[in-house]
Amino acid sequence: MNWKEENNALCKTVAFKNFSEAFAFMTQVAMIAETQNHHPIWSNEWNKVHLKLTTHSEGNVVTEKDRKLAAAIDELL
């Protein structure tokens, strides 16, 4: 799945079969984010998870940290 770069962030929306699958995905992403010490801006509405990755410490721009987290998220899918 492709990430869109917009407004200095990598963005993606992922749809699942139901809320439980979406929430399970978010739990997996949370564990990866903790190990990388880099956390997404995200929201969930029923079966969809909206993700936004940007590096706050670098002035809210896309950095290698965002690309690394995006790649790890893609591996879950």
Backbone torsions as a table, in degrees:
resi	resn	phi	psi	omega
1	MET	NA	140.6	-175.7
2	ASN	-89.2	142.9	172.1
3	TRP	-95.1	143.4	175.2
4	LYS	-102.0	134.7	174.1
5	GLU	-97.1	116.0	179.5
6	GLU	-149.3	140.6	179.7
7	ASN	51.2	46.5	177.5
8	ASN	59.9	36.7	177.9
9	ALA	-151.4	153.5	169.9
10	LEU	-90.9	129.0	-174.8
11	CYS	-127.9	145.2	177.8
12	LYS	-158.3	144.7	170.9
13	THR	-119.2	131.5	-178.8
14	VAL	-120.0	132.1	178.7
15	ALA	-107.2	141.1	179.7
16	PHE	-122.7	176.8	-179.6
17	LYS	-67.6	-33.1	-175.7
18	ASN	-160.9	179.5	-178.5
19	PHE	-62.8	-41.1	-177.9
20	SER	-59.9	-42.5	178.6
21	GLU	-66.9	-39.6	178.3
22	ALA	-63.1	-43.8	-179.3
23	PHE	-67.3	-38.4	177.3
24	ALA	-62.2	-41.4	176.5
25	PHE	-60.4	-45.2	179.9
26	MET	-61.2	-37.2	177.9
27	THR	-63.5	-42.9	178.5
28	GLN	-64.0	-42.6	178.8
29	VAL	-63.1	-40.0	-179.9
30	ALA	-58.7	-41.4	-179.6
31	MET	-66.3	-41.3	177.7
32	ILE	-65.7	-44.6	-179.6
33	ALA	-59.0	-39.9	178.3
34	GLU	-63.5	-42.6	-179.0
35	THR	-67.2	-31.0	179.3
36	GLN	-89.7	-7.3	-175.5
37	ASN	51.7	44.5	179.9
38	HIS	-147.9	119.5	-167.4
39	HIS	-117.5	139.6	-178.8
40	PRO	-77.8	158.1	163.6
41	ILE	-94.0	124.5	-174.8
42	TRP	-150.8	165.0	174.2
43	SER	-148.1	163.4	-178.3
44	ASN	-134.1	132.9	170.1
45	GLU	-133.6	112.2	-174.8
46	TRP	45.4	-99.4	-174.3
47	ASN	-101.0	7.6	-177.2
48	LYS	-114.7	141.9	174.0
49	VAL	-121.3	124.6	177.8
50	HIS	-102.5	124.0	-177.3
51	LEU	-117.0	141.5	175.8
52	LYS	-139.5	124.8	-178.5
53	LEU	-117.8	124.8	176.2
54	THR	-152.4	154.6	-178.0
55	THR	-102.0	105.4	-176.9
56	HIS	-63.0	-40.4	-175.9
57	SER	-67.7	-13.8	179.1
58	GLU	-107.1	14.6	178.1
59	GLY	91.1	28.4	178.9
60	ASN	59.1	58.1	174.4
61	VAL	-129.3	164.9	177.6
62	VAL	-79.6	128.0	178.5
63	THR	-128.4	-179.0	177.8
64	GLU	-60.4	-31.3	177.5
65	LYS	-59.6	-40.7	179.6
66	ASP	-68.2	-42.7	-179.9
67	ARG	-65.1	-37.3	178.4
68	LYS	-66.3	-43.8	178.2
69	LEU	-66.6	-40.6	177.5
70	ALA	-59.0	-43.0	179.9
71	ALA	-64.5	-40.9	178.8
72	ALA	-65.5	-38.7	177.3
73	ILE	-64.5	-43.3	179.0
74	ASP	-60.1	-33.5	178.4
75	GLU	-64.6	-29.5	177.0
76	LEU	-68.9	-27.7	-176.8
77	LEU	-88.5	NA	NA
